[in-house]
Amino acid sequence: MNVPILSDLAAQGKNPEVLFWVGCAGSFDDRAQRVTRAFVHILNHLNINYAVLGPEESCTGDPAKRAGNEFLFQMMAMNNIQVLNAYEVKTIITTCPHCFNTFKNEYPALGGHYEVIHHSTYLQQLIAAGKLRVQGGPFAGKKITWHDSCYLGRANEVYDAPREIIQALDADLVEMKRCRKNGLCCGAGGAQMFKEPEKGTKDINIERTEEALGTQAEIIAVGCPFCNTMLTDGTKHFEQNDQVQVKDLAELVVEGLPEIKA
């Protein structure tokens, strides 16, 4: 795959329109890497003028902050801001709501001011502008339910864009009982992704997966690598992972474009 590196473009005197922030999960987690590849396929297919930081990219510091280590978060954030500002980055696109929320709401206080767009909104904008055509395809008539990620939904009120993408795929969007502003966390938020759950009667991801399976959907659509992991674990818990797939929006869009093979 041809993925432009920002430092290489800068050496040529070029400045891309957008920076694709890959994120830790998108870089190192096998499942999330597939989402990264899918999104890059779309960017390349549309000849978007973008770049990634490559080896200069670091964690946004979100897990450290949510776990209570504000000092470490600010160290990481200041390092990232120094790199981003040196390249005069104006617009950042991310496939992770945690990165999205941190850049959008936490970095400005530390001197990092950017236009930050989650890929669900970006893809929806491309579809609305007629640049990305996804009508029909393998999802026509299939039941798909959308899980509202906490940092995409309640924290930043991005509700419509993901649903419009699913509808553009001619799929049958079926809602869970708890959705939009009443959506239930997948269980990974607040740095819970990196620890074992406390004692209780039921894990949160099991509760949420039950709601998703209750819609009779064939696909659970997500826009977050953490949610992807937690809900996939949930479908495995119920031995439904062969019948019900958990897919990111970027993967759905790529599969809806016959000329792209991710």
C-alpha distance (Angstrom), angle and dihedral (degrees) to the residues before:
residue distance angle dihedral
M1 . . .
N2 3.77 . .
V3 3.81 107.4 .
P4 3.83 115.7 170.0
I5 3.80 116.6 -134.3
L6 3.79 116.5 -141.4
S7 3.80 94.9 -136.2
D8 3.82 90.6 54.5
L9 3.80 92.0 50.8
A10 3.80 91.7 46.1
A11 3.81 89.8 53.9
Q12 3.81 87.2 56.3
G13 3.79 91.8 49.6
K14 3.80 92.2 -108.9
N15 3.80 126.3 135.7
P16 3.83 117.8 -162.9
E17 3.78 120.4 -139.6
V18 3.79 94.2 -126.7
L19 3.79 138.5 20.8
F20 3.80 116.0 -139.1
W21 3.79 105.7 -145.8
V22 3.80 103.5 -154.5
G23 3.81 97.7 -169.1
C24 3.79 131.2 -153.5
A25 3.80 96.3 -75.4
G26 3.80 92.7 44.6
S27 3.80 89.6 51.0
F28 3.79 103.5 42.0
D29 3.82 111.2 16.1
D30 3.81 112.1 89.0
R31 3.80 94.2 -141.9
A32 3.80 94.6 45.1
Q33 3.81 90.8 47.9
R34 3.80 87.8 66.7
V35 3.80 88.8 57.6
T36 3.81 90.4 49.4
R37 3.79 90.7 52.1
A38 3.80 91.9 48.0
F39 3.79 92.4 51.8
V40 3.80 92.1 46.3
H41 3.81 89.2 51.5
I42 3.79 88.7 56.7
L43 3.81 93.3 47.2
N44 3.80 91.4 49.1
H45 3.80 92.8 43.7
L46 3.81 90.7 55.9
N47 3.82 93.9 40.7
I48 3.79 91.4 -122.3
N49 3.80 113.1 -176.6
Y50 3.81 97.8 -122.7
A51 3.79 142.4 131.6
V52 3.80 140.9 -170.7
L53 3.78 128.2 -135.2
G54 3.79 92.7 -127.0
P55 3.83 111.7 -175.0
E56 3.81 90.4 3.8
E57 3.80 91.9 64.4
S58 3.81 117.3 100.6
C59 3.80 134.9 176.2
T60 3.81 113.7 -70.8
G61 3.80 88.7 -129.7
D62 3.80 94.6 -116.3
P63 3.84 96.5 130.7
A64 3.81 90.9 49.5
K65 3.81 91.9 50.3
R66 3.81 94.6 46.7
A67 3.80 90.0 48.3
G68 3.81 89.5 54.5
N69 3.82 102.8 -102.1
E70 3.81 99.3 125.6
F71 3.81 92.3 163.4
L72 3.81 93.0 57.9
F73 3.81 90.9 44.4
Q74 3.78 92.7 54.7
M75 3.80 92.0 47.3
M76 3.81 91.0 53.0
A77 3.78 93.5 42.5
M78 3.81 94.0 50.5
N79 3.79 90.7 50.2
N80 3.81 91.0 51.5
I81 3.79 92.9 45.6
Q82 3.80 90.4 52.1
V83 3.82 90.4 53.8
L84 3.82 95.1 43.5
N85 3.79 94.2 47.0
A86 3.78 92.0 46.9
Y87 3.80 88.0 59.6
E88 3.83 91.0 42.5
V89 3.80 91.4 -124.3
K90 3.79 111.7 -172.0
T91 3.82 105.7 171.9
I92 3.81 128.4 37.2
I93 3.80 125.8 -169.7
T94 3.78 119.8 -167.2
T95 3.80 135.6 179.3
C96 3.83 91.0 -151.5
P97 3.83 121.6 78.8
H98 3.81 89.9 -154.7
C99 3.81 91.5 58.7
F100 3.81 89.2 41.2
N101 3.80 93.6 53.0
T102 3.80 93.9 44.0
F103 3.80 94.6 50.8
K104 3.78 92.7 43.0
N105 3.79 101.3 43.3
E106 3.81 109.0 17.5
Y107 3.81 106.4 36.5
P108 3.85 99.4 58.4
A109 3.82 91.2 69.4
L110 3.82 88.2 57.0
G111 3.79 96.0 47.4
G112 3.80 100.4 -89.5
H113 3.80 108.6 126.4
Y114 3.81 114.8 173.0
E115 3.77 141.3 144.0
V116 3.81 101.4 -108.3
I117 3.81 121.6 -163.5
H118 3.80 128.7 -177.9
H119 3.78 112.5 -137.7
S120 3.80 92.2 -116.7
T121 3.81 89.9 62.9
Y122 3.80 92.2 41.4
L123 3.81 93.4 51.8
Q124 3.79 91.4 45.6
Q125 3.81 90.4 51.9
L126 3.81 90.5 51.2
I127 3.80 90.6 50.2
A128 3.81 92.9 46.9
A129 3.81 90.4 49.9
G130 3.80 91.2 52.3
K131 3.80 93.0 -117.6
L132 3.80 93.4 112.7
R133 3.80 116.6 45.8
V134 3.79 116.1 -166.7
Q135 3.80 104.0 154.2
G136 3.77 115.3 145.0
G137 3.77 118.3 -6.0
P138 3.79 132.8 130.6
F139 3.82 94.6 -38.2
A140 3.79 98.5 59.7
G141 3.80 107.9 132.6
K142 3.80 94.3 -1.2
K143 3.79 118.8 132.7
I144 3.80 111.7 -115.0
T145 3.79 125.4 176.3
W146 3.80 122.3 -159.7
H147 3.80 122.0 -139.4
D148 3.81 112.6 -149.3
S149 3.80 107.7 -136.3
C150 3.82 112.0 -140.5
Y151 3.79 96.5 -123.9
L152 3.78 92.3 44.2
G153 3.80 98.0 42.1
R154 3.78 118.1 29.5
A155 3.81 95.8 18.0
N156 3.81 96.8 48.4
E157 3.82 105.0 11.5
V158 3.80 96.6 -124.6
Y159 3.79 99.5 153.4
D160 3.80 109.7 130.0
A161 3.82 104.0 48.3
P162 3.84 96.7 66.5
R163 3.79 91.8 45.5
E164 3.79 91.9 49.8
I165 3.81 89.7 54.0
I166 3.81 91.2 52.5
Q167 3.79 91.0 48.7
A168 3.81 90.4 48.2
L169 3.80 86.9 59.3
D170 3.83 87.4 60.8
A171 3.79 88.6 -117.1
D172 3.79 125.0 146.6
L173 3.82 104.7 -110.1
V174 3.80 110.6 -148.0
E175 3.79 119.0 -173.7
M176 3.77 127.9 -139.9
K177 3.81 116.8 -126.5
R178 3.80 90.0 -108.7
C179 3.78 108.1 48.6
R180 3.78 143.0 135.2
K181 3.83 110.3 11.7
N182 3.81 89.7 -1.8
G183 3.80 94.1 49.8
L184 3.79 118.2 138.5
C185 3.81 121.9 -123.1
C186 3.82 116.6 -110.9
G187 3.80 88.6 -130.5
A188 3.82 98.8 -105.3
G189 3.81 100.0 92.3
G190 3.79 125.1 109.5
A191 3.82 91.3 35.5
Q192 3.82 89.3 -63.0
M193 3.81 86.7 129.0
F194 3.80 89.1 77.8
K195 3.79 101.1 49.7
E196 3.75 140.9 52.4
P197 3.83 115.3 -94.3
E198 3.78 121.7 -102.1
K199 3.79 119.0 -107.6
G200 3.78 114.5 -75.8
T201 3.77 144.0 127.5
K202 3.81 96.6 -89.1
D203 3.81 137.9 7.6
I204 3.80 114.0 -114.4
N205 3.80 94.2 -124.1
I206 3.82 89.5 54.8
E207 3.81 90.3 51.9
R208 3.80 91.7 48.9
T209 3.80 93.9 45.2
E210 3.80 89.6 52.5
E211 3.79 88.9 56.6
A212 3.80 91.4 48.7
L213 3.79 93.6 48.6
G214 3.79 89.0 47.5
T215 3.82 89.8 67.0
Q216 3.83 89.7 63.2
A217 3.80 87.6 -128.6
E218 3.78 119.1 162.7
I219 3.80 92.1 -150.3
I220 3.81 132.1 35.3
A221 3.81 106.1 -152.0
V222 3.79 119.5 -152.4
G223 3.78 138.8 173.8
C224 3.80 100.2 -159.1
P225 3.81 131.6 72.3
F226 3.83 91.7 -141.4
C227 3.80 92.6 51.5
N228 3.80 88.9 46.9
T229 3.80 91.1 56.4
M230 3.80 96.1 43.8
L231 3.80 95.9 47.1
T232 3.80 92.3 43.3
D233 3.81 88.1 53.9
G234 3.79 87.0 49.3
T235 3.80 94.1 54.3
K236 3.81 89.1 48.5
H237 3.81 89.3 51.5
F238 3.80 89.5 57.3
E239 3.83 91.8 39.8
Q240 3.79 89.4 -120.1
N241 3.80 98.5 117.1
D242 3.82 91.5 106.4
Q243 3.79 92.6 50.9
V244 3.82 100.8 36.9
Q245 3.80 121.0 43.2
V246 3.79 127.1 -157.6
K247 3.80 109.9 -144.0
D248 3.78 136.7 173.1
L249 3.80 118.8 -125.6
A250 3.81 91.0 -113.5
E251 3.80 89.8 57.2
L252 3.79 91.4 49.5
V253 3.80 91.5 50.8
V254 3.81 93.2 48.4
E255 3.80 91.8 49.6
G256 3.78 88.1 49.2
L257 3.80 90.9 58.8
P258 3.81 109.5 72.7
E259 3.82 93.4 -165.0
I260 3.82 91.6 60.5
K261 3.78 120.9 73.3
A262 3.81 111.7 -171.7
